[in-house]
């Protein structure tokens, strides 16, 4: 560009009315001109005095821009000779910006996903089940966070900030804060029959990280892991990107049910939900538990027990853990506070065999560099003061009432035509749809009516086992909203399936 042409080019693009400082606009435009070769390497740029005069701006503004461009390597300046475009701008970044003068360049974000993501990254995104909405009727797996005892939590929060300890603002020690591990060990021994010492507990950010840590330490890429079919899509995604070979095993009324062919090929790991199968809700029988534990002992397999919401069982006491029956140290017990308190807390835990405790603590600190020690300290005291147990008792009663309201609403509208299963525990139930129904279409129709349900078919890995149904979460729906919300869901079901329409 000749000097007058550069001034004209800049004058056309400077916008004195958009609120952005002229300094920033001029800096960006000169960068753009250099990267696009509108200002070729070696060309001389106008003096600061001349460019300021031609653009009608302060000379100090132009001088500051030139100095910044020198620091960034776009131009070089020599006393008595002037300022020149540097010849060191790498060719590979030329055209990376959206250059107005040509209009033909595209940004990296516009590249096809196949050129941006790895194979496992593309696979993860293609199978992602995460919802853009995380609250409302009938979002599965979400507790009623409005009932959280905020006053007690706020008191603890203020207490720890008033008496601030520097060690609570740094990285977490391996395994997590000692006081929380002690409080958890006491709670798990009494409420879940988990046999553990505080040293065996590793604090994490939740189920996903717990499973990720166990998989990293106990398996290598290519190893086989058994998963229940159907199972939770989130953990399945963690396994897919780990490099493991997932082998889905069908479930029956007693839980995971490996066939003779499955048993003939022992896996490295098994991932099970024995106290409340996700998402169908059955309880693994004592016979099946003993069989899995003996099989794991004989073949040196690891069992990851996901105990995600077993505190909420209606009509009976919470069931003992699988880990409590383990005499050989083959079970990794996993839990979190996402369902019992609130998901945003992001605190979970593993209970590992004593021989693995030090390795897991070291690996956790090495890989994740956790913090949140203030929250861990608050949670430890929250548990020790009895607020946690009290909150669970209160919410168990509330969720049991809401579960019954959903069941009554379904019965009034459909009778026995659409049976509900898995509702004896947890925060959701499954409403079965007629065979051959497309539950994804029903879920989409419900979402158009502002109702969130998940299609059951999305939880299956084997199409031959695919069953049609809807996961209905009732925990976060106020009592008075459940009936109207279910009526709206029923309209979506009827209009989509066209079999119950009156």
C-alpha positions in Angstrom: 0.0 0.0 0.0 1.2 3.5 -0.7 1.0 5.9 2.1 -2.2 7.7 1.0 -3.8 4.3 0.2 -3.0 3.0 3.7 -4.5 6.1 5.2 -7.7 5.8 3.1 -7.9 2.0 4.0 -7.6 2.7 7.7 -10.0 5.7 7.6 -12.7 3.6 6.0 -12.5 1.0 8.8 -12.0 3.2 11.9 -15.4 3.6 13.6 -15.3 6.5 16.0 -18.9 5.8 17.2 -18.8 2.2 18.3 -17.3 2.9 21.7 -14.1 0.9 21.1 -10.9 3.0 21.7 -9.2 4.2 18.5 -6.0 2.8 19.8 -7.3 -0.8 19.8 -9.0 -0.4 16.4 -5.8 1.0 14.8 -3.7 -1.8 16.3 -6.1 -4.5 15.1 -6.3 -3.0 11.6 -2.5 -2.7 11.1 -2.1 -6.3 12.4 -4.7 -7.4 9.9 -3.0 -5.5 7.0 0.4 -7.1 7.8 -0.9 -10.7 8.2 -2.9 -10.4 5.0 0.1 -9.0 3.1 -1.8 -5.9 2.3 1.3 -4.4 3.9 4.1 -6.6 2.5 7.2 -7.5 4.4 9.8 -4.7 4.1 7.4 -2.0 3.2 7.7 1.3 5.1 4.8 2.6 7.1 4.1 6.3 7.5 5.6 8.2 10.3 3.5 8.6 13.4 3.2 12.3 12.8 2.0 11.9 9.2 -0.4 9.0 9.9 -1.9 10.9 12.8 -2.4 14.0 10.7 -4.0 12.0 7.8 -6.4 10.1 10.1 -7.2 13.1 12.3 -6.1 11.4 15.5 -3.5 12.2 18.2 0.1 11.4 17.4 0.6 9.8 20.8 -2.1 7.2 19.8 -0.2 6.3 16.7 3.1 6.2 18.6 1.7 3.8 21.2 0.4 1.5 18.4 3.7 1.5 16.6 5.5 0.7 19.9 3.2 -2.2 20.5 3.6 -3.6 17.0 7.4 -3.4 17.5 7.1 -5.4 20.8 4.9 -8.0 19.0 7.3 -8.4 16.1 5.1 -7.0 13.4 7.3 -4.0 12.6 10.8 -2.9 13.2 12.0 0.6 13.8 15.4 2.2 13.1 16.4 5.7 14.2 16.7 8.0 11.2 15.3 5.4 8.8 11.7 4.9 9.8 9.4 2.0 10.6 9.2 -1.1 8.4 7.0 -4.2 8.2 9.0 -7.1 9.6 9.7 -10.1 7.4 9.3 -12.6 10.3 5.5 -13.2 10.2 5.1 -17.0 9.7 3.4 -18.0 6.5 1.2 -20.5 8.2 -0.8 -17.8 10.1 -1.3 -15.7 7.0 -5.0 -15.7 6.2 -5.9 -17.0 9.7 -7.9 -13.9 10.4 -11.1 -12.9 8.7 -9.7 -10.3 6.3 -12.2 -7.8 5.1 -10.4 -6.9 2.0 -10.7 -10.4 0.4 -13.6 -11.9 2.3 -12.3 -15.4 1.4 -10.5 -16.5 4.5 -12.2 -18.5 7.2 -11.3 -19.0 10.8 -10.1 -22.3 12.3 -13.5 -22.6 14.0 -15.1 -23.0 10.6 -13.0 -26.0 9.7 -14.9 -29.3 9.4 -15.0 -31.2 12.8 -13.2 -34.1 11.2 -10.1 -31.9 10.7 -10.3 -30.5 14.3 -11.2 -33.4 16.6 -9.3 -36.7 17.1 -11.1 -39.9 16.4 -11.9 -40.5 20.0 -13.0 -36.8 20.4 -15.4 -37.1 17.5 -16.7 -40.4 18.9 -17.3 -38.7 22.3 -19.2 -35.7 20.8 -21.2 -38.0 18.5 -22.4 -40.0 21.5 -22.8 -37.2 24.0 -25.9 -37.4 26.1 -25.5 -34.2 28.1 -28.5 -31.9 28.1 -28.4 -28.2 27.5 -31.0 -27.8 30.3 -30.3 -29.1 33.8 -33.4 -28.1 35.7 -37.2 -28.5 35.4 -39.9 -31.2 35.0 -38.9 -34.1 34.6 -35.1 -33.7 34.5 -33.6 -37.1 35.8 -31.0 -37.2 38.4 -31.3 -33.6 39.7 -32.1 -33.1 43.4 -34.3 -30.2 44.7 -31.5 -27.7 45.4 -34.1 -25.2 46.7 -34.4 -27.4 49.9 -30.7 -27.3 50.6 -30.0 -26.1 54.2 -28.4 -22.9 53.1 -28.4 -21.3 56.5 -26.2 -23.9 58.1 -23.9 -24.0 55.0 -23.7 -20.2 55.0 -22.8 -20.2 58.7 -19.9 -22.6 58.0 -18.9 -20.6 55.0 -18.6 -17.4 57.0 -16.9 -19.2 59.8 -14.1 -20.5 57.7 -13.6 -17.2 55.8 -13.4 -15.3 59.1 -10.8 -17.7 60.5 -9.0 -18.1 57.2 -6.2 -20.7 57.1 -3.7 -20.3 54.3 -3.5 -24.1 53.9 -7.1 -24.2 52.8 -6.5 -21.9 49.8 -3.7 -24.0 48.2 -3.8 -27.3 46.3 -5.3 -30.3 48.1 -3.1 -32.9 49.7 -3.1 -36.3 48.1 -6.5 -37.9 48.8 -8.2 -34.7 50.1 -8.7 -33.0 53.4 -8.1 -35.3 56.4 -11.2 -34.1 58.3 -13.5 -34.8 55.4 -12.0 -38.3 54.9 -12.6 -39.1 58.6 -16.2 -37.8 58.5 -16.9 -39.8 55.4 -15.4 -43.0 56.8 -17.7 -42.7 59.8 -20.7 -42.0 57.6 -20.1 -44.8 55.1 -19.4 -47.4 57.8 -22.8 -46.8 59.5 -25.0 -45.9 56.5 -23.6 -48.1 53.7 -21.8 -50.9 55.5 -18.6 -49.8 53.7 -15.5 -51.2 55.4 -12.8 -48.5 55.3 -10.4 -46.3 57.1 -10.1 -42.6 56.3 -6.8 -43.3 54.5 -8.7 -45.4 52.0 -10.9 -42.5 50.9 -9.8 -40.4 48.0 -11.7 -37.1 47.4 -12.5 -36.2 43.8 -14.9 -33.9 41.9 -17.5 -36.6 41.3 -18.3 -39.9 39.7 -16.7 -39.1 36.4 -13.3 -38.2 37.9 -13.5 -41.2 40.3 -14.0 -43.6 37.4 -11.4 -41.9 35.3 -8.8 -42.2 38.1 -9.6 -45.9 38.7 -9.4 -46.7 35.0 -6.1 -44.9 34.6 -4.5 -46.7 37.5 -5.9 -50.2 37.1 -6.0 -50.7 33.3 -4.2 -50.1 30.1 -5.6 -49.1 26.7 -7.1 -52.1 25.0 -8.1 -53.8 28.3 -11.7 -55.0 28.5 -14.3 -53.5 30.9 -17.7 -54.9 31.5 -20.5 -52.4 31.7 -24.2 -53.0 32.4 -26.5 -52.6 29.4 -28.2 -50.2 29.7 -26.0 -48.0 31.7 -25.3 -44.3 32.5 -24.2 -42.5 29.3 -21.8 -40.2 31.2 -19.6 -42.9 32.6 -19.8 -44.8 29.3 -18.3 -41.6 27.6 -15.5 -41.6 30.2 -14.7 -45.2 29.3 -14.9 -44.6 25.5 -12.1 -41.9 25.6 -9.9 -44.0 28.0 -8.9 -46.5 25.3 -10.6 -49.4 27.0 -12.8 -52.0 25.1 -16.2 -51.8 26.6 -18.2 -55.0 26.6 -21.9 -54.3 27.4 -23.5 -57.1 29.5 -27.3 -57.4 29.6 -29.1 -57.0 33.0 -32.0 -59.0 34.3 -34.1 -58.8 37.4 -31.0 -59.6 39.5 -28.7 -57.1 37.9 -25.8 -57.6 35.6 -26.1 -61.1 34.0 -22.9 -62.3 32.2 -23.4 -65.2 29.8 -21.2 -68.3 29.7 -19.4 -66.7 26.7 -18.8 -63.6 28.7 -17.5 -65.5 31.7 -15.1 -67.4 29.5 -13.3 -64.1 28.7 -12.5 -62.3 32.1 -12.3 -58.6 31.9 -9.9 -56.3 33.6 -12.6 -54.2 35.1 -16.4 -54.3 35.8 -18.5 -51.3 36.3 -21.8 -52.0 38.2 -24.6 -50.2 40.1 -25.7 -53.0 42.4 -27.8 -51.0 44.9 -29.9 -49.3 42.2 -29.2 -50.2 38.6 -29.0 -47.2 36.4 -31.4 -46.5 34.8 -33.8 -49.5 35.2 -33.6 -49.5 39.0 -33.4 -53.2 39.9 -31.3 -54.4 42.9 -28.5 -56.9 42.4 -29.4 -60.0 44.3 -27.2 -61.4 47.0 -26.5 -64.5 44.9 -25.3 -62.4 41.9 -23.2 -60.2 44.2 -21.4 -63.3 45.6 -20.9 -64.7 42.1 -19.3 -61.5 40.9 -17.0 -61.2 43.9 -15.9 -64.8 43.6 -15.3 -64.4 39.9 -13.3 -61.2 40.4 -11.2 -62.9 43.1 -10.5 -65.9 40.8 -9.6 -63.9 37.8 -8.0 -60.8 39.5 -10.6 -58.4 38.1 -11.5 -55.1 39.6 -15.1 -54.1 40.3 -16.0 -50.5 40.3 -19.2 -50.0 42.4 -21.1 -46.9 41.5 -23.3 -46.1 44.5 -24.8 -42.9 43.0 -28.1 -42.4 44.9 -28.7 -45.4 47.2 -29.5 -43.1 50.2 -32.9 -42.5 48.7 -34.8 -45.8 49.1 -38.6 -45.7 49.7 -40.4 -48.2 51.9 -37.2 -50.0 53.1 -33.8 -49.2 54.6 -30.9 -48.4 52.2 -29.2 -51.5 51.0 -25.7 -52.5 52.1 -22.9 -51.9 49.6 -21.2 -54.6 47.5 -17.9 -53.4 48.9 -19.0 -54.5 52.4 -19.1 -58.1 51.2 -15.7 -58.0 49.5 -13.2 -60.0 51.4 -10.5 -60.0 48.7 -10.0 -56.2 48.1 -11.3 -56.3 44.6 -14.0 -53.5 44.8 -13.5 -49.8 44.2 -16.4 -48.0 45.8 -17.5 -44.7 44.2 -19.9 -42.1 45.4 -20.6 -38.3 45.4 -22.7 -35.6 47.0 -24.3 -34.5 43.7 -27.6 -36.2 44.5 -27.6 -35.9 48.3 -26.7 -32.2 48.4 -26.3 -30.3 45.1 -24.5 -31.0 41.8 -22.6 -27.7 41.8 -20.7 -28.8 45.0 -18.5 -31.0 42.8 -17.2 -33.3 45.5 -17.1 -37.1 45.2 -15.0 -39.9 46.5 -13.6 -43.3 46.0 -12.9 -46.0 48.6 -10.0 -48.1 47.5 -8.4 -51.2 48.9 -5.8 -50.4 51.6 -2.9 -51.5 49.4 -3.9 -49.0 46.7 -4.6 -46.0 48.9 -1.2 -44.3 48.7 -1.0 -44.8 44.9 -4.4 -43.4 44.3 -3.7 -40.4 46.6 -0.5 -39.7 44.8 -2.1 -40.1 41.3 -5.0 -37.8 42.2 -2.7 -35.0 43.3 -0.4 -35.6 40.2 -3.2 -35.6 37.6 -5.8 -33.2 38.8 -4.1 -30.8 41.3 -7.3 -30.5 43.2 -8.3 -27.6 45.5 -11.7 -26.8 47.0 -10.2 -27.3 50.5 -12.5 -24.7 52.0 -15.6 -26.6 50.7 -14.1 -29.9 51.9 -13.6 -28.4 55.4 -17.2 -27.0 55.4 -18.6 -30.3 54.3 -16.6 -32.2 56.9 -18.1 -30.1 59.7 -21.6 -30.2 58.0 -21.5 -34.0 58.2 -20.0 -34.0 61.7 -22.7 -31.7 63.1 -25.4 -34.0 61.8 -26.8 -31.7 59.1 -26.0 -34.1 56.3 -27.9 -37.0 57.8 -30.8 -34.8 58.7 -31.0 -33.4 55.2 -31.1 -36.9 53.7 -33.9 -38.0 56.0 -35.9 -34.9 55.1 -35.3 -35.3 51.3 -36.1 -39.0 51.4 -39.6 -38.2 52.7 -40.1 -35.4 50.2 -38.9 -37.4 47.2 -41.0 -40.4 48.2 -44.1 -38.1 48.2 -43.2 -36.7 44.7 -42.5 -40.2 43.4 -46.0 -41.2 44.5 -47.6 -38.1 42.9 -46.0 -39.0 39.5 -47.2 -42.6 39.8 -50.7 -41.5 40.6 -50.7 -39.1 37.7 -49.5 -41.8 35.3 -52.1 -44.2 36.6 -54.9 -41.8 36.2 -54.0 -41.1 32.6 -52.8 -44.5 31.4 -53.8 -47.1 33.9 -51.6 -50.1 33.4 -50.9 -49.3 29.7 -47.6 -47.5 30.4 -46.1 -49.2 33.5 -43.5 -47.5 35.6 -40.4 -49.4 36.7 -37.4 -48.7 39.0 -39.2 -46.2 41.2 -38.5 -47.8 44.5 -35.3 -45.8 45.0 -33.4 -42.9 43.6 -34.6 -39.7 41.9 -36.2 -41.0 38.8 -38.4 -43.7 37.4 -38.8 -45.3 34.0 -42.1 -45.2 32.2 -42.3 -47.9 29.5 -43.7 -47.1 26.1 -45.3 -49.6 23.7 -42.9 -51.9 21.9 -41.6 -50.3 18.7 -42.2 -46.8 19.9 -39.6 -44.1 19.1 -38.9 -42.7 22.5 -36.5 -40.1 21.0 -39.4 -38.6 19.1 -41.5 -38.5 22.3 -38.7 -36.8 24.2 -38.3 -34.2 21.4 -42.0 -33.5 21.4 -42.0 -33.1 25.2 -39.1 -30.7 25.0 -41.0 -28.6 22.6 -43.6 -28.3 25.4 -40.9 -27.4 27.9 -40.8 -30.8 29.5 -37.5 -32.6 29.9 -37.4 -36.4 29.7 -34.7 -38.8 28.5 -35.3 -41.6 26.0 -34.5 -45.0 27.6 -33.1 -46.3 24.3 -30.2 -43.9 24.5 -28.8 -45.8 27.5 -28.4 -49.1 25.6 -25.2 -50.1 23.8 -26.7 -53.2 22.1 -29.5 -52.4 19.7 -30.9 -55.9 20.1 -31.6 -55.1 23.8 -33.0 -51.7 23.0 -36.2 -50.9 24.9 -38.5 -47.9 24.5 -39.3 -45.8 27.5 -38.8 -42.4 29.2 -36.8 -41.5 32.3 -38.8 -39.1 34.5 -37.0 -37.3 37.3 -39.3 -36.1 39.9 -37.0 -34.8 42.7 -36.7 -31.2 41.4 -40.4 -30.7 40.6 -42.6 -29.0 43.2 -45.5 -31.2 44.3 -48.1 -28.8 42.8 -46.3 -28.8 39.4 -46.1 -32.5 38.9 -49.7 -33.1 37.8 -49.8 -30.3 35.2 -46.4 -31.2 34.0 -47.4 -34.8 33.5 -50.5 -33.8 31.6 -48.3 -31.8 29.3 -46.0 -34.9 28.9 -49.0 -37.0 28.2 -50.1 -34.7 25.4 -46.6 -35.1 23.9 -46.8 -38.9 24.2 -50.3 -39.1 22.7 -49.6 -36.7 19.8 -46.3 -38.5 19.0 -47.4 -42.1 19.3 -51.0 -41.5 18.2 -52.2 -44.5 20.1 -53.7 -43.0 23.2 -55.3 -39.9 21.7 -59.0 -39.7 22.6 
